[in-house]
Each structure stands twice: as C-alpha cells, then as structure tokens.
Amino acid sequence: MKLKQLINLLYDNKTIPCDVIDFLNKEYESESLGHVNYGDIDLIHYIRSNLKYFKHNGVRQSMINKKKLKEIENIINK
C-alpha cells in the first residue's frame, strides 16, 4: 500500500498536518523506481530504502569515528 493511502486511512477525515503533506509531495530518487513522490512509494519499499540509508550512514560514521580515534592515538603516542 502506498504511503499516501496509508496516511489517508490513518487520518480518516481528519486534517493531515501540512508538513506530512509536503513530505508526501516531495520527490524521491529510487534506484529501482526512478523519480517518484514519497506519497506514491509502497510502504515496504520506503522502509527498505530507509534501512539501506541508515545502514550506509552508520557504516560511514563508524569509519569516520575509527579514523578520528586513530588520529588521537597517533597524537598521544608522539
């Protein structure tokens, strides 16, 4: 089910916050789908893309932290 459909179901005739509407209308670039609005993305695809994003950024942050730690060790050892 698409994100836009899920939000409409959850809010069932209530006012959807404008920041959520703005997010749903923003364009997302998917490797498999190309350019598509977030609202038109299937929930599972959205979750998997976020998992991939967080995993990538977590690995990158870990590498940065290791590099900084190594620099500190070098300074201490001098």
mmCIF file of the N, C-alpha and C atoms, coordinates in Angstrom:
data_MODEL
# 
_entry.id   MODEL 
# 
loop_
_atom_site.group_PDB 
_atom_site.id 
_atom_site.type_symbol 
_atom_site.label_atom_id 
_atom_site.label_alt_id 
_atom_site.label_comp_id 
_atom_site.label_asym_id 
_atom_site.label_entity_id 
_atom_site.label_seq_id 
_atom_site.pdbx_PDB_ins_code 
_atom_site.Cartn_x 
_atom_site.Cartn_y 
_atom_site.Cartn_z 
_atom_site.occupancy 
_atom_site.B_iso_or_equiv 
_atom_site.pdbx_formal_charge 
_atom_site.auth_seq_id 
_atom_site.auth_comp_id 
_atom_site.auth_asym_id 
_atom_site.auth_atom_id 
_atom_site.pdbx_PDB_model_num 
ATOM 1   N N  . MET A 1 1  ? 0.839   -1.175 0.000   1.00 0.00 ? 1  MET A N  1 
ATOM 2   C CA . MET A 1 1  ? 0.000   0.000  0.000   1.00 0.00 ? 1  MET A CA 1 
ATOM 3   C C  . MET A 1 1  ? 0.890   1.247  0.000   1.00 0.00 ? 1  MET A C  1 
ATOM 4   N N  . LYS A 1 2  ? 0.506   2.245  -0.737  1.00 0.00 ? 2  LYS A N  1 
ATOM 5   C CA . LYS A 1 2  ? 1.274   3.483  -0.877  1.00 0.00 ? 2  LYS A CA 1 
ATOM 6   C C  . LYS A 1 2  ? 1.197   4.319  0.402   1.00 0.00 ? 2  LYS A C  1 
ATOM 7   N N  . LEU A 1 3  ? 2.246   5.114  0.654   1.00 0.00 ? 3  LEU A N  1 
ATOM 8   C CA . LEU A 1 3  ? 2.279   5.948  1.854   1.00 0.00 ? 3  LEU A CA 1 
ATOM 9   C C  . LEU A 1 3  ? 1.090   6.903  1.915   1.00 0.00 ? 3  LEU A C  1 
ATOM 10  N N  . LYS A 1 4  ? 0.741   7.498  0.782   1.00 0.00 ? 4  LYS A N  1 
ATOM 11  C CA . LYS A 1 4  ? -0.379  8.438  0.741   1.00 0.00 ? 4  LYS A CA 1 
ATOM 12  C C  . LYS A 1 4  ? -1.680  7.744  1.155   1.00 0.00 ? 4  LYS A C  1 
ATOM 13  N N  . GLN A 1 5  ? -1.887  6.526  0.683   1.00 0.00 ? 5  GLN A N  1 
ATOM 14  C CA . GLN A 1 5  ? -3.088  5.765  1.030   1.00 0.00 ? 5  GLN A CA 1 
ATOM 15  C C  . GLN A 1 5  ? -3.115  5.453  2.526   1.00 0.00 ? 5  GLN A C  1 
ATOM 16  N N  . LEU A 1 6  ? -1.973  5.068  3.067   1.00 0.00 ? 6  LEU A N  1 
ATOM 17  C CA . LEU A 1 6  ? -1.899  4.748  4.494   1.00 0.00 ? 6  LEU A CA 1 
ATOM 18  C C  . LEU A 1 6  ? -2.214  5.966  5.362   1.00 0.00 ? 6  LEU A C  1 
ATOM 19  N N  . ILE A 1 7  ? -1.647  7.096  4.998   1.00 0.00 ? 7  ILE A N  1 
ATOM 20  C CA . ILE A 1 7  ? -1.902  8.328  5.762   1.00 0.00 ? 7  ILE A CA 1 
ATOM 21  C C  . ILE A 1 7  ? -3.391  8.672  5.713   1.00 0.00 ? 7  ILE A C  1 
ATOM 22  N N  . ASN A 1 8  ? -3.987  8.575  4.535   1.00 0.00 ? 8  ASN A N  1 
ATOM 23  C CA . ASN A 1 8  ? -5.421  8.867  4.412   1.00 0.00 ? 8  ASN A CA 1 
ATOM 24  C C  . ASN A 1 8  ? -6.259  7.922  5.256   1.00 0.00 ? 8  ASN A C  1 
ATOM 25  N N  . LEU A 1 9  ? -5.873  6.654  5.319   1.00 0.00 ? 9  LEU A N  1 
ATOM 26  C CA . LEU A 1 9  ? -6.590  5.688  6.157   1.00 0.00 ? 9  LEU A CA 1 
ATOM 27  C C  . LEU A 1 9  ? -6.437  6.019  7.637   1.00 0.00 ? 9  LEU A C  1 
ATOM 28  N N  . LEU A 1 10 ? -5.234  6.358  8.029   1.00 0.00 ? 10 LEU A N  1 
ATOM 29  C CA . LEU A 1 10 ? -4.973  6.660  9.438   1.00 0.00 ? 10 LEU A CA 1 
ATOM 30  C C  . LEU A 1 10 ? -5.695  7.919  9.912   1.00 0.00 ? 10 LEU A C  1 
ATOM 31  N N  . TYR A 1 11 ? -5.783  8.910  9.047   1.00 0.00 ? 11 TYR A N  1 
ATOM 32  C CA . TYR A 1 11 ? -6.386  10.178 9.439   1.00 0.00 ? 11 TYR A CA 1 
ATOM 33  C C  . TYR A 1 11 ? -7.890  10.225 9.210   1.00 0.00 ? 11 TYR A C  1 
ATOM 34  N N  . ASP A 1 12 ? -8.422  9.363  8.392   1.00 0.00 ? 12 ASP A N  1 
ATOM 35  C CA . ASP A 1 12 ? -9.859  9.188  8.206   1.00 0.00 ? 12 ASP A CA 1 
ATOM 36  C C  . ASP A 1 12 ? -10.676 10.456 8.465   1.00 0.00 ? 12 ASP A C  1 
ATOM 37  N N  . ASN A 1 13 ? -10.673 11.370 7.535   1.00 0.00 ? 13 ASN A N  1 
ATOM 38  C CA . ASN A 1 13 ? -11.435 12.625 7.575   1.00 0.00 ? 13 ASN A CA 1 
ATOM 39  C C  . ASN A 1 13 ? -10.908 13.646 8.574   1.00 0.00 ? 13 ASN A C  1 
ATOM 40  N N  . LYS A 1 14 ? -9.718  13.433 9.130   1.00 0.00 ? 14 LYS A N  1 
ATOM 41  C CA . LYS A 1 14 ? -9.087  14.436 9.980   1.00 0.00 ? 14 LYS A CA 1 
ATOM 42  C C  . LYS A 1 14 ? -8.112  15.221 9.106   1.00 0.00 ? 14 LYS A C  1 
ATOM 43  N N  . THR A 1 15 ? -7.738  16.384 9.576   1.00 0.00 ? 15 THR A N  1 
ATOM 44  C CA . THR A 1 15 ? -6.792  17.207 8.829   1.00 0.00 ? 15 THR A CA 1 
ATOM 45  C C  . THR A 1 15 ? -5.385  16.618 8.948   1.00 0.00 ? 15 THR A C  1 
ATOM 46  N N  . ILE A 1 16 ? -4.784  16.374 7.804   1.00 0.00 ? 16 ILE A N  1 
ATOM 47  C CA . ILE A 1 16 ? -3.421  15.860 7.760   1.00 0.00 ? 16 ILE A CA 1 
ATOM 48  C C  . ILE A 1 16 ? -2.476  17.048 7.932   1.00 0.00 ? 16 ILE A C  1 
ATOM 49  N N  . PRO A 1 17 ? -1.501  16.950 8.845   1.00 0.00 ? 17 PRO A N  1 
ATOM 50  C CA . PRO A 1 17 ? -0.561  18.064 9.052   1.00 0.00 ? 17 PRO A CA 1 
ATOM 51  C C  . PRO A 1 17 ? 0.143   18.467 7.749   1.00 0.00 ? 17 PRO A C  1 
ATOM 52  N N  . CYS A 1 18 ? 0.337   19.772 7.595   1.00 0.00 ? 18 CYS A N  1 
ATOM 53  C CA . CYS A 1 18 ? 0.899   20.286 6.345   1.00 0.00 ? 18 CYS A CA 1 
ATOM 54  C C  . CYS A 1 18 ? 2.319   19.779 6.089   1.00 0.00 ? 18 CYS A C  1 
ATOM 55  N N  . ASP A 1 19 ? 3.108   19.555 7.154   1.00 0.00 ? 19 ASP A N  1 
ATOM 56  C CA . ASP A 1 19 ? 4.467   19.053 6.928   1.00 0.00 ? 19 ASP A CA 1 
ATOM 57  C C  . ASP A 1 19 ? 4.441   17.625 6.392   1.00 0.00 ? 19 ASP A C  1 
ATOM 58  N N  . VAL A 1 20 ? 3.441   16.850 6.768   1.00 0.00 ? 20 VAL A N  1 
ATOM 59  C CA . VAL A 1 20 ? 3.293   15.492 6.243   1.00 0.00 ? 20 VAL A CA 1 
ATOM 60  C C  . VAL A 1 20 ? 2.881   15.552 4.779   1.00 0.00 ? 20 VAL A C  1 
ATOM 61  N N  . ILE A 1 21 ? 1.960   16.438 4.449   1.00 0.00 ? 21 ILE A N  1 
ATOM 62  C CA . ILE A 1 21 ? 1.543   16.606 3.056   1.00 0.00 ? 21 ILE A CA 1 
ATOM 63  C C  . ILE A 1 21 ? 2.726   17.043 2.203   1.00 0.00 ? 21 ILE A C  1 
ATOM 64  N N  . ASP A 1 22 ? 3.507   17.997 2.717   1.00 0.00 ? 22 ASP A N  1 
ATOM 65  C CA . ASP A 1 22 ? 4.700   18.451 1.995   1.00 0.00 ? 22 ASP A CA 1 
ATOM 66  C C  . ASP A 1 22 ? 5.666   17.291 1.747   1.00 0.00 ? 22 ASP A C  1 
ATOM 67  N N  . PHE A 1 23 ? 5.877   16.462 2.771   1.00 0.00 ? 23 PHE A N  1 
ATOM 68  C CA . PHE A 1 23 ? 6.766   15.310 2.628   1.00 0.00 ? 23 PHE A CA 1 
ATOM 69  C C  . PHE A 1 23 ? 6.249   14.353 1.563   1.00 0.00 ? 23 PHE A C  1 
ATOM 70  N N  . LEU A 1 24 ? 4.968   14.048 1.591   1.00 0.00 ? 24 LEU A N  1 
ATOM 71  C CA . LEU A 1 24 ? 4.388   13.114 0.624   1.00 0.00 ? 24 LEU A CA 1 
ATOM 72  C C  . LEU A 1 24 ? 4.512   13.619 -0.809  1.00 0.00 ? 24 LEU A C  1 
ATOM 73  N N  . ASN A 1 25 ? 4.561   14.931 -0.975  1.00 0.00 ? 25 ASN A N  1 
ATOM 74  C CA . ASN A 1 25 ? 4.656   15.522 -2.314  1.00 0.00 ? 25 ASN A CA 1 
ATOM 75  C C  . ASN A 1 25 ? 6.093   15.740 -2.778  1.00 0.00 ? 25 ASN A C  1 
ATOM 76  N N  . LYS A 1 26 ? 7.063   15.544 -1.878  1.00 0.00 ? 26 LYS A N  1 
ATOM 77  C CA . LYS A 1 26 ? 8.465   15.704 -2.274  1.00 0.00 ? 26 LYS A CA 1 
ATOM 78  C C  . LYS A 1 26 ? 8.900   14.537 -3.142  1.00 0.00 ? 26 LYS A C  1 
ATOM 79  N N  . GLU A 1 27 ? 9.835   14.848 -4.016  1.00 0.00 ? 27 GLU A N  1 
ATOM 80  C CA . GLU A 1 27 ? 10.329  13.837 -4.944  1.00 0.00 ? 27 GLU A CA 1 
ATOM 81  C C  . GLU A 1 27 ? 11.463  13.043 -4.320  1.00 0.00 ? 27 GLU A C  1 
ATOM 82  N N  . TYR A 1 28 ? 11.436  11.758 -4.577  1.00 0.00 ? 28 TYR A N  1 
ATOM 83  C CA . TYR A 1 28 ? 12.438  10.817 -4.075  1.00 0.00 ? 28 TYR A CA 1 
ATOM 84  C C  . TYR A 1 28 ? 13.052  10.128 -5.284  1.00 0.00 ? 28 TYR A C  1 
ATOM 85  N N  . GLU A 1 29 ? 14.371  9.948  -5.258  1.00 0.00 ? 29 GLU A N  1 
ATOM 86  C CA . GLU A 1 29 ? 15.032  9.240  -6.353  1.00 0.00 ? 29 GLU A CA 1 
ATOM 87  C C  . GLU A 1 29 ? 15.371  7.828  -5.896  1.00 0.00 ? 29 GLU A C  1 
ATOM 88  N N  . SER A 1 30 ? 14.697  6.879  -6.491  1.00 0.00 ? 30 SER A N  1 
ATOM 89  C CA . SER A 1 30 ? 14.877  5.468  -6.165  1.00 0.00 ? 30 SER A CA 1 
ATOM 90  C C  . SER A 1 30 ? 15.715  4.806  -7.244  1.00 0.00 ? 30 SER A C  1 
ATOM 91  N N  . GLU A 1 31 ? 16.587  3.885  -6.827  1.00 0.00 ? 31 GLU A N  1 
ATOM 92  C CA . GLU A 1 31 ? 17.381  3.142  -7.810  1.00 0.00 ? 31 GLU A CA 1 
ATOM 93  C C  . GLU A 1 31 ? 16.480  2.298  -8.708  1.00 0.00 ? 31 GLU A C  1 
ATOM 94  N N  . SER A 1 32 ? 15.419  1.752  -8.140  1.00 0.00 ? 32 SER A N  1 
ATOM 95  C CA . SER A 1 32 ? 14.551  0.865  -8.919  1.00 0.00 ? 32 SER A CA 1 
ATOM 96  C C  . SER A 1 32 ? 13.358  1.579  -9.540  1.00 0.00 ? 32 SER A C  1 
ATOM 97  N N  . LEU A 1 33 ? 12.864  2.660  -8.905  1.00 0.00 ? 33 LEU A N  1 
ATOM 98  C CA . LEU A 1 33 ? 11.657  3.332  -9.398  1.00 0.00 ? 33 LEU A CA 1 
ATOM 99  C C  . LEU A 1 33 ? 11.940  4.608  -10.179 1.00 0.00 ? 33 LEU A C  1 
ATOM 100 N N  . GLY A 1 34 ? 13.133  5.140  -10.056 1.00 0.00 ? 34 GLY A N  1 
ATOM 101 C CA . GLY A 1 34 ? 13.433  6.432  -10.670 1.00 0.00 ? 34 GLY A CA 1 
ATOM 102 C C  . GLY A 1 34 ? 12.918  7.551  -9.771  1.00 0.00 ? 34 GLY A C  1 
ATOM 103 N N  . HIS A 1 35 ? 12.460  8.652  -10.359 1.00 0.00 ? 35 HIS A N  1 
ATOM 104 C CA . HIS A 1 35 ? 11.937  9.784  -9.592  1.00 0.00 ? 35 HIS A CA 1 
ATOM 105 C C  . HIS A 1 35 ? 10.454  9.545  -9.310  1.00 0.00 ? 35 HIS A C  1 
ATOM 106 N N  . VAL A 1 36 ? 10.100  9.605  -8.032  1.00 0.00 ? 36 VAL A N  1 
ATOM 107 C CA . VAL A 1 36 ? 8.714   9.372  -7.623  1.00 0.00 ? 36 VAL A CA 1 
ATOM 108 C C  . VAL A 1 36 ? 8.448   10.169 -6.341  1.00 0.00 ? 36 VAL A C  1 
ATOM 109 N N  . ASN A 1 37 ? 7.207   10.599 -6.142  1.00 0.00 ? 37 ASN A N  1 
ATOM 110 C CA . ASN A 1 37 ? 6.847   11.284 -4.909  1.00 0.00 ? 37 ASN A CA 1 
ATOM 111 C C  . ASN A 1 37 ? 6.816   10.280 -3.762  1.00 0.00 ? 37 ASN A C  1 
ATOM 112 N N  . TYR A 1 38 ? 7.208   10.730 -2.572  1.00 0.00 ? 38 TYR A N  1 
ATOM 113 C CA . TYR A 1 38 ? 7.177   9.837  -1.414  1.00 0.00 ? 38 TYR A CA 1 
ATOM 114 C C  . TYR A 1 38 ? 5.790   9.230  -1.212  1.00 0.00 ? 38 TYR A C  1 
ATOM 115 N N  . GLY A 1 39 ? 4.766   10.006 -1.451  1.00 0.00 ? 39 GLY A N  1 
ATOM 116 C CA . GLY A 1 39 ? 3.401   9.522  -1.264  1.00 0.00 ? 39 GLY A CA 1 
ATOM 117 C C  . GLY A 1 39 ? 3.039   8.364  -2.179  1.00 0.00 ? 39 GLY A C  1 
ATOM 118 N N  . ASP A 1 40 ? 3.739   8.230  -3.289  1.00 0.00 ? 40 ASP A N  1 
ATOM 119 C CA . ASP A 1 40 ? 3.456   7.167  -4.256  1.00 0.00 ? 40 ASP A CA 1 
ATOM 120 C C  . ASP A 1 40 ? 4.335   5.934  -4.057  1.00 0.00 ? 40 ASP A C  1 
ATOM 121 N N  . ILE A 1 41 ? 5.138   5.932  -2.997  1.00 0.00 ? 41 ILE A N  1 
ATOM 122 C CA . ILE A 1 41 ? 6.018   4.800  -2.720  1.00 0.00 ? 41 ILE A CA 1 
ATOM 123 C C  . ILE A 1 41 ? 5.281   3.800  -1.829  1.00 0.00 ? 41 ILE A C  1 
ATOM 124 N N  . ASP A 1 42 ? 5.446   2.546  -2.132  1.00 0.00 ? 42 ASP A N  1 
ATOM 125 C CA . ASP A 1 42 ? 4.890   1.480  -1.312  1.00 0.00 ? 42 ASP A CA 1 
ATOM 126 C C  . ASP A 1 42 ? 5.579   1.475  0.052   1.00 0.00 ? 42 ASP A C  1 
ATOM 127 N N  . LEU A 1 43 ? 4.836   1.186  1.113   1.00 0.00 ? 43 LEU A N  1 
ATOM 128 C CA . LEU A 1 43 ? 5.381   1.206  2.468   1.00 0.00 ? 43 LEU A CA 1 
ATOM 129 C C  . LEU A 1 43 ? 6.622   0.325  2.602   1.00 0.00 ? 43 LEU A C  1 
ATOM 130 N N  . ILE A 1 44 ? 6.580   -0.883 2.084   1.00 0.00 ? 44 ILE A N  1 
ATOM 131 C CA . ILE A 1 44 ? 7.717   -1.796 2.196   1.00 0.00 ? 44 ILE A CA 1 
ATOM 132 C C  . ILE A 1 44 ? 8.947   -1.223 1.489   1.00 0.00 ? 44 ILE A C  1 
ATOM 133 N N  . HIS A 1 45 ? 8.760   -0.643 0.300   1.00 0.00 ? 45 HIS A N  1 
ATOM 134 C CA . HIS A 1 45 ? 9.876   -0.031 -0.428  1.00 0.00 ? 45 HIS A CA 1 
ATOM 135 C C  . HIS A 1 45 ? 10.463  1.122  0.392   1.00 0.00 ? 45 HIS A C  1 
ATOM 136 N N  . TYR A 1 46 ? 9.600   1.917  1.004   1.00 0.00 ? 46 TYR A N  1 
ATOM 137 C CA . TYR A 1 46 ? 10.050  3.047  1.817   1.00 0.00 ? 46 TYR A CA 1 
ATOM 138 C C  . TYR A 1 46 ? 10.876  2.559  3.012   1.00 0.00 ? 46 TYR A C  1 
ATOM 139 N N  . ILE A 1 47 ? 10.385  1.545  3.698   1.00 0.00 ? 47 ILE A N  1 
ATOM 140 C CA . ILE A 1 47 ? 11.099  1.002  4.852   1.00 0.00 ? 47 ILE A CA 1 
ATOM 141 C C  . ILE A 1 47 ? 12.455  0.449  4.421   1.00 0.00 ? 47 ILE A C  1 
ATOM 142 N N  . ARG A 1 48 ? 12.485  -0.313 3.345   1.00 0.00 ? 48 ARG A N  1 
ATOM 143 C CA . ARG A 1 48 ? 13.741  -0.911 2.891   1.00 0.00 ? 48 ARG A CA 1 
ATOM 144 C C  . ARG A 1 48 ? 14.744  0.155  2.453   1.00 0.00 ? 48 ARG A C  1 
ATOM 145 N N  . SER A 1 49 ? 14.273  1.217  1.802   1.00 0.00 ? 49 SER A N  1 
ATOM 146 C CA . SER A 1 49 ? 15.195  2.276  1.385   1.00 0.00 ? 49 SER A CA 1 
ATOM 147 C C  . SER A 1 49 ? 15.770  2.994  2.601   1.00 0.00 ? 49 SER A C  1 
ATOM 148 N N  . ASN A 1 50 ? 14.963  3.166  3.642   1.00 0.00 ? 50 ASN A N  1 
ATOM 149 C CA . ASN A 1 50 ? 15.457  3.793  4.865   1.00 0.00 ? 50 ASN A CA 1 
ATOM 150 C C  . ASN A 1 50 ? 16.441  2.896  5.596   1.00 0.00 ? 50 ASN A C  1 
ATOM 151 N N  . LEU A 1 51 ? 16.180  1.608  5.616   1.00 0.00 ? 51 LEU A N  1 
ATOM 152 C CA . LEU A 1 51 ? 17.124  0.673  6.228   1.00 0.00 ? 51 LEU A CA 1 
ATOM 153 C C  . LEU A 1 51 ? 18.474  0.749  5.519   1.00 0.00 ? 51 LEU A C  1 
ATOM 154 N N  . LYS A 1 52 ? 18.434  0.788  4.196   1.00 0.00 ? 52 LYS A N  1 
ATOM 155 C CA . LYS A 1 52 ? 19.658  0.880  3.402   1.00 0.00 ? 52 LYS A CA 1 
ATOM 156 C C  . LYS A 1 52 ? 20.386  2.194  3.696   1.00 0.00 ? 52 LYS A C  1 
ATOM 157 N N  . TYR A 1 53 ? 19.628  3.283  3.772   1.00 0.00 ? 53 TYR A N  1 
ATOM 158 C CA . TYR A 1 53 ? 20.201  4.602  4.048   1.00 0.00 ? 53 TYR A CA 1 
ATOM 159 C C  . TYR A 1 53 ? 20.867  4.628  5.423   1.00 0.00 ? 53 TYR A C  1 
ATOM 160 N N  . PHE A 1 54 ? 20.159  4.159  6.449   1.00 0.00 ? 54 PHE A N  1 
ATOM 161 C CA . PHE A 1 54 ? 20.701  4.186  7.805   1.00 0.00 ? 54 PHE A CA 1 
ATOM 162 C C  . PHE A 1 54 ? 21.903  3.254  7.950   1.00 0.00 ? 54 PHE A C  1 
ATOM 163 N N  . LYS A 1 55 ? 21.868  2.109  7.280   1.00 0.00 ? 55 LYS A N  1 
ATOM 164 C CA . LYS A 1 55 ? 22.996  1.188  7.337   1.00 0.00 ? 55 LYS A CA 1 
ATOM 165 C C  . LYS A 1 55 ? 24.220  1.843  6.704   1.00 0.00 ? 55 LYS A C  1 
ATOM 166 N N  . HIS A 1 56 ? 24.036  2.454  5.538   1.00 0.00 ? 56 HIS A N  1 
ATOM 167 C CA . HIS A 1 56 ? 25.141  3.118  4.840   1.00 0.00 ? 56 HIS A CA 1 
ATOM 168 C C  . HIS A 1 56 ? 25.716  4.247  5.698   1.00 0.00 ? 56 HIS A C  1 
ATOM 169 N N  . ASN A 1 57 ? 24.849  5.090  6.244   1.00 0.00 ? 57 ASN A N  1 
ATOM 170 C CA . ASN A 1 57 ? 25.327  6.214  7.050   1.00 0.00 ? 57 ASN A CA 1 
ATOM 171 C C  . ASN A 1 57 ? 25.944  5.752  8.358   1.00 0.00 ? 57 ASN A C  1 
ATOM 172 N N  . GLY A 1 58 ? 25.443  4.655  8.931   1.00 0.00 ? 58 GLY A N  1 
ATOM 173 C CA . GLY A 1 58 ? 26.035  4.107  10.139  1.00 0.00 ? 58 GLY A CA 1 
ATOM 174 C C  . GLY A 1 58 ? 27.430  3.591  9.882   1.00 0.00 ? 58 GLY A C  1 
ATOM 175 N N  . VAL A 1 59 ? 27.626  2.917  8.765   1.00 0.00 ? 59 VAL A N  1 
ATOM 176 C CA . VAL A 1 59 ? 28.949  2.410  8.394   1.00 0.00 ? 59 VAL A CA 1 
ATOM 177 C C  . VAL A 1 59 ? 29.890  3.578  8.142   1.00 0.00 ? 59 VAL A C  1 
ATOM 178 N N  . ARG A 1 60 ? 29.409  4.580  7.434   1.00 0.00 ? 60 ARG A N  1 
ATOM 179 C CA . ARG A 1 60 ? 30.248  5.742  7.138   1.00 0.00 ? 60 ARG A CA 1 
ATOM 180 C C  . ARG A 1 60 ? 30.648  6.464  8.425   1.00 0.00 ? 60 ARG A C  1 
ATOM 181 N N  . GLN A 1 61 ? 29.707  6.638  9.348   1.00 0.00 ? 61 GLN A N  1 
ATOM 182 C CA . GLN A 1 61 ? 30.013  7.304  10.614  1.00 0.00 ? 61 GLN A CA 1 
ATOM 183 C C  . GLN A 1 61 ? 31.002  6.482  11.428  1.00 0.00 ? 61 GLN A C  1 
ATOM 184 N N  . SER A 1 62 ? 30.843  5.176  11.394  1.00 0.00 ? 62 SER A N  1 
ATOM 185 C CA . SER A 1 62 ? 31.770  4.291  12.104  1.00 0.00 ? 62 SER A CA 1 
ATOM 186 C C  . SER A 1 62 ? 33.182  4.442  11.552  1.00 0.00 ? 62 SER A C  1 
ATOM 187 N N  . MET A 1 63 ? 33.319  4.543  10.237  1.00 0.00 ? 63 MET A N  1 
ATOM 188 C CA . MET A 1 63 ? 34.634  4.712  9.614   1.00 0.00 ? 63 MET A CA 1 
ATOM 189 C C  . MET A 1 63 ? 35.246  6.051  10.010  1.00 0.00 ? 63 MET A C  1 
ATOM 190 N N  . ILE A 1 64 ? 34.431  7.098  10.071  1.00 0.00 ? 64 ILE A N  1 
ATOM 191 C CA . ILE A 1 64 ? 34.916  8.425  10.476  1.00 0.00 ? 64 ILE A CA 1 
ATOM 192 C C  . ILE A 1 64 ? 35.392  8.374  11.915  1.00 0.00 ? 64 ILE A C  1 
ATOM 193 N N  . ASN A 1 65 ? 34.611  7.715  12.773  1.00 0.00 ? 65 ASN A N  1 
ATOM 194 C CA . ASN A 1 65 ? 34.996  7.611  14.183  1.00 0.00 ? 65 ASN A CA 1 
ATOM 195 C C  . ASN A 1 65 ? 36.301  6.848  14.353  1.00 0.00 ? 65 ASN A C  1 
ATOM 196 N N  . LYS A 1 66 ? 36.488  5.769  13.589  1.00 0.00 ? 66 LYS A N  1 
ATOM 197 C CA . LYS A 1 66 ? 37.729  4.995  13.679  1.00 0.00 ? 66 LYS A CA 1 
ATOM 198 C C  . LYS A 1 66 ? 38.920  5.834  13.224  1.00 0.00 ? 66 LYS A C  1 
ATOM 199 N N  . LYS A 1 67 ? 38.717  6.631  12.179  1.00 0.00 ? 67 LYS A N  1 
ATOM 200 C CA . LYS A 1 67 ? 39.797  7.484  11.680  1.00 0.00 ? 67 LYS A CA 1 
ATOM 201 C C  . LYS A 1 67 ? 40.170  8.525  12.730  1.00 0.00 ? 67 LYS A C  1 
ATOM 202 N N  . LYS A 1 68 ? 39.166  9.134  13.362  1.00 0.00 ? 68 LYS A N  1 
ATOM 203 C CA . LYS A 1 68 ? 39.437  10.132 14.403  1.00 0.00 ? 68 LYS A CA 1 
ATOM 204 C C  . LYS A 1 68 ? 40.144  9.488  15.590  1.00 0.00 ? 68 LYS A C  1 
ATOM 205 N N  . LEU A 1 69 ? 39.729  8.293  15.964  1.00 0.00 ? 69 LEU A N  1 
ATOM 206 C CA . LEU A 1 69 ? 40.362  7.577  17.066  1.00 0.00 ? 69 LEU A CA 1 
ATOM 207 C C  . LEU A 1 69 ? 41.826  7.295  16.753  1.00 0.00 ? 69 LEU A C  1 
ATOM 208 N N  . LYS A 1 70 ? 42.101  6.889  15.525  1.00 0.00 ? 70 LYS A N  1 
ATOM 209 C CA . LYS A 1 70 ? 43.478  6.608  15.108  1.00 0.00 ? 70 LYS A CA 1 
ATOM 210 C C  . LYS A 1 70 ? 44.321  7.888  15.176  1.00 0.00 ? 70 LYS A C  1 
ATOM 211 N N  . GLU A 1 71 ? 43.745  9.017  14.754  1.00 0.00 ? 71 GLU A N  1 
ATOM 212 C CA . GLU A 1 71 ? 44.465  10.295 14.806  1.00 0.00 ? 71 GLU A CA 1 
ATOM 213 C C  . GLU A 1 71 ? 44.788  10.665 16.268  1.00 0.00 ? 71 GLU A C  1 
ATOM 214 N N  . ILE A 1 72 ? 43.842  10.441 17.156  1.00 0.00 ? 72 ILE A N  1 
ATOM 215 C CA . ILE A 1 72 ? 44.063  10.732 18.567  1.00 0.00 ? 72 ILE A CA 1 
ATOM 216 C C  . ILE A 1 72 ? 45.151  9.829  19.136  1.00 0.00 ? 72 ILE A C  1 
ATOM 217 N N  . GLU A 1 73 ? 45.116  8.554  18.776  1.00 0.00 ? 73 GLU A N  1 
ATOM 218 C CA . GLU A 1 73 ? 46.144  7.617  19.237  1.00 0.00 ? 73 GLU A CA 1 
ATOM 219 C C  . GLU A 1 73 ? 47.525  8.053  18.753  1.00 0.00 ? 73 GLU A C  1 
ATOM 220 N N  . ASN A 1 74 ? 47.614  8.500  17.517  1.00 0.00 ? 74 ASN A N  1 
ATOM 221 C CA . ASN A 1 74 ? 48.896  8.965  16.970  1.00 0.00 ? 74 ASN A CA 1 
ATOM 222 C C  . ASN A 1 74 ? 49.416  10.178 17.726  1.00 0.00 ? 74 ASN A C  1 
ATOM 223 N N  . ILE A 1 75 ? 48.511  11.085 18.062  1.00 0.00 ? 75 ILE A N  1 
ATOM 224 C CA . ILE A 1 75 ? 48.915  12.292 18.816  1.00 0.00 ? 75 ILE A CA 1 
ATOM 225 C C  . ILE A 1 75 ? 49.409  11.904 20.195  1.00 0.00 ? 75 ILE A C  1 
ATOM 226 N N  . ILE A 1 76 ? 48.701  10.973 20.849  1.00 0.00 ? 76 ILE A N  1 
ATOM 227 C CA . ILE A 1 76 ? 49.096  10.532 22.194  1.00 0.00 ? 76 ILE A CA 1 
ATOM 228 C C  . ILE A 1 76 ? 50.436  9.829  22.169  1.00 0.00 ? 76 ILE A C  1 
ATOM 229 N N  . ASN A 1 77 ? 50.662  9.006  21.130  1.00 0.00 ? 77 ASN A N  1 
ATOM 230 C CA . ASN A 1 77 ? 51.894  8.233  21.038  1.00 0.00 ? 77 ASN A CA 1 
ATOM 231 C C  . ASN A 1 77 ? 53.118  9.074  20.702  1.00 0.00 ? 77 ASN A C  1 
ATOM 232 N N  . LYS A 1 78 ? 52.926  10.290 20.215  1.00 0.00 ? 78 LYS A N  1 
ATOM 233 C CA . LYS A 1 78 ? 54.062  11.157 19.844  1.00 0.00 ? 78 LYS A CA 1 
ATOM 234 C C  . LYS A 1 78 ? 54.667  11.762 21.033  1.00 0.00 ? 78 LYS A C  1 
# 
